Amino acid sequence: MPYYQRQLATTFLRWVSKELDPQGKPALQLLQSKKPPDALLHEGFLMQYNGDTCKWKKSYFILLGNCTLEWFDSKEVNSILTHWCKHVLCFSFQVDYTHRDQDPLNGPPEEFLLFLYHPFRKSFCFCTNSAKSQHTWKSVLRDGIRYCSTVLQRQDSFEVEAFLEAVRFYRQEKGSYGAGDLLLGTEPEILSNVLMEDLLPVLQSQVPPNLKGSESRKKQTWCQFLEEVYTLVLSQVSSEFLDFQRENEKLHIQLEKKIRPDLDQMLILKDQISIKLQAVIQNPVESCCRQGVEPDLDCVMEELIHPISLGFDVVRSLFADRIDEMIRHLTTGLMQVLTLGEMPWKPGFMEPCYEKANLYKDSLQGLKEKFGFHGVASLVLRAQNLMQQLMQNSVHTFQQLSEQHLSLATNHSQITQTLEKIKTRVLKVRCVMFLPSVCVKSYFVGSYSLCTRWLFCSLCCLGHCVPHMSQSLSCSRWIDAEVVVGKFPDCCADSFFNLVVVGFQKFDYDSSSTRKQFAQEWLVQIFLPFLLKNLEPRCKLVRPDFE
């Protein structure tokens, strides 16, 4: 907690300073959807294996949107005694088809097995009655675990940023650079994982040598002991973090009072210190980057861009195909449009996209040894989240436009045409302009990034497009566009002018912006631990002068 309190002040100063020079993320074209998963993701019967009795038991399972897996003796018990059930929070679990334990399973009723593994808890073994059910449960469990494990990464607040940085600094002082996959889960879970990382070597050296019995019995006892320790740590950390959150609001008010009145002086002092510190470490940083980072930079960038680009292409294809299918079988109009909101959470629907993100598991494995990067799992989950968010935004934009325009359609043909136009508008929007022929031929054939503010200028400004475009280069409202030139009909057109159709691709613009931001974010995550490790000895010598 002391690391967190210290980092809160630092992060708050940085956030307040951004208010003076706001340069946030690029504005997206699609409407943003923040819809959480449904209260109930999936339900059905499963056979569960009891490792103590070596027997299978059939129960009715429910996976909730908060990633809680509940089970009852029967479906009827679920509907009557909803307050009584067994449950487990699936945070930090991994879903797999493979049995990792050495002890064999006792007569599984079917071949369609499913396992949940946790580093500090007992594993769960389930059996379904078909390959389809097995795949569905694996899909929804992965969706729920992914969504809840990345809850902090989806939040945009200085408190969350301060917490994650505090964890990194805590581990850095212990010689571990980069938190990697330890930053998955809620705050109490992350803190518990960090504490267990410190405790585990001590426990492993003291407890297993004193255990009695067979190897199987020793392993079982050790797993039970480890789970009890983890449960105790998690309970204690959760209680302390809850108390800290109650004080956090008061701390926020104190920071406001201390920092805002003297903000200018603080920023001036901060810049002075930064300049002095940069002068000391600039040469070592540049040398380290030149020798250790630059030779691999292009290759790593390509490995980051390729899978997520493939995933976004699949998102676009799935969205377009689903809309086309709905239009072909249209019966109830707006009611069918409203059901599209379930698409991003439909079991297995997004699986073709997520499979592209799994390519990172192989392509980035070499970074662990070379650069000390241990966050491949987090990177995969982040890429999958972005794919799902892009689908949510596309569906949400389609639904909002449908609500606005379908009320004007009076028959089936008009409804179909309206939905086709809305689909085109989501995927590509066209704007028609008239430009002088010489201007068009010289500057406006092909693909460009154009400024939306410039596009809606008057005709007289368009006649002087080149100097006006150069004035707009600093504008943040740029979008990707495809420019096509078409002649006017001879009967009604002056040959001096051309018809210009500019296509603005909302989906492609958002996917391109998100892809670039994703690559930039993870290039820092990959190379920063390597730089810190190599620069730490030199920085330790000069750091006391700046504290």
Secondary structure, DSSP 4 states (H G I P E B T S, - for coil): -HHHHHHHHHHHHHHHHHHHS---SPPPSSPP--PPPPSEEEEEEEEEEETTTTEEEEEEEEEETTSEEEEESSHHHHHH-TT--EEEE-TT-EEESS--SSSPPS--SSSEEEEEE-SSS--EEEEESSHHHHHHHHHHHHHHHHHHHTTTTT---HHHHHHHHHHHHHHHHTT----GGGG-S-HHHHHHHHHHHHHHHHHHHHSGGG--S-HHHHHHHHHHHHHHHHHHHHHHHHHHHHHHHHHHHHHHHHHHHHHSTTHHHHHHHHHHHHHHHHHHHHHHHHHHIIIIIHHHHHHHHHHHHHHHHHHHHHHHHHHHHHHHHHHHT-SSTHHHHHGGGGGGGSTTTTHHHHHHHTTHHHHTTHHHHHH----HHHHHHHHHHHHHHHHHHHHHHHHHHHHHHGGG--SHHHHHHHHHHHHHHHH-EEEEEEEEHHHHHHH-SEEEEEEHHHHTS-HHHHTTHHHHHHHTTT-S-EEEEEEEEEPPPTTT--TTEEEEEEEE-HHHHHHHHHHHHHHHHHHHHHHHHHHHHHHHHHHHHHGGGT-
